[in-house]
């Protein structure tokens, strides 16, 4: 895959056909609005969303020793922070 190119909304508007041709050739574009990344145009399909299996999750939680609670909460908090940092880096949060 070639290097990712930056594309403004104006360029996307004016050069749609040639940009789609480039995507078809395997190029990838980062789309920016007002200097901020808002998305990506690429041939690759997005990863399928995984659906949570809450029944299995709660069953697993019930099987965990009571003393594990603090460690488990710390793990959840670390994962929450990781996801927040990712959203901030992608410009979805400020």
N, C-alpha and C positions, 0 to 999 in steps of 0.2 A: 504494500500500500504506500502511496506517495505521502509526502508531508502534508499536514493539515494546513489549509489556507483560511485566511480570515475574510469574511464577507459581510458587508453592511446590508441593512434592510434595503437601502436605495439600490445597491448593486444587484441584489436578488430580484428586486422589482423590475429593473431595466434589462437584465441579462438572464432571465429565467431559462430560456431554451439552451443557451450555451452552458449554463451552470448544470442543468440536468444532463447534458451531454458529458460533461466532465465527471459527474457522479457516476454515470454509466460506465465510464472508463476506469473507475475505481478511486477517483479523487474524493477527499473528505473536506468539508468546509465547516468552520465555526461561524455561526451567524451572530452578529452583534447589533444591538440597538442602543444608541446613545453611549457607545463605548463599552457596553456591558454584554458579556456572552449570554445569549438567551436560548441557544440550542445548537444542534449539529445536524448536518446533512451528510449522509453516508449510504453506501450500498448495504451495509450490514443491518440486519434486522435487530431490533432491541431484544434484550434477553426477556424471556417470558416471565411474567410476574408470578411469584410463588404465593400460593394461598396458604395462610396459616392453618395448621391442624390444631385448633385450640383444645379439642378433647384430649388428644395425645399429650399436648403440652401440660395441661392441668394434671393429667395422670402422672406425668413425670415429676411435676412439682410436689405432688402428694407423697411421692416415694423418696424425696430428698430428706436427709436428716435435718432436724430443727436447727441445729447449730450452723448449718450451711446458709441460713437466711441472710446474714450480713454480707457474706461473700457473694451470694447470688445477686443481692441488690447492687453491690458494687459493680458486678459484671454488667447488669442491666444499665446502670448509669454510664459506664464506660462506652457501651454500645450506643446509647442515646447521644452521647457527646460526639462519638465518631461520626454518626449520621448527620448531626448538626454541623460539624466542621466541614463535612463533604458538601452539604447544601450551601454553606457560606462560600466555600471555594468555587462553587459553580454559579454563584451570584443569585441563588434562589432566596437567600436570607441575608439580612444585613446585620 
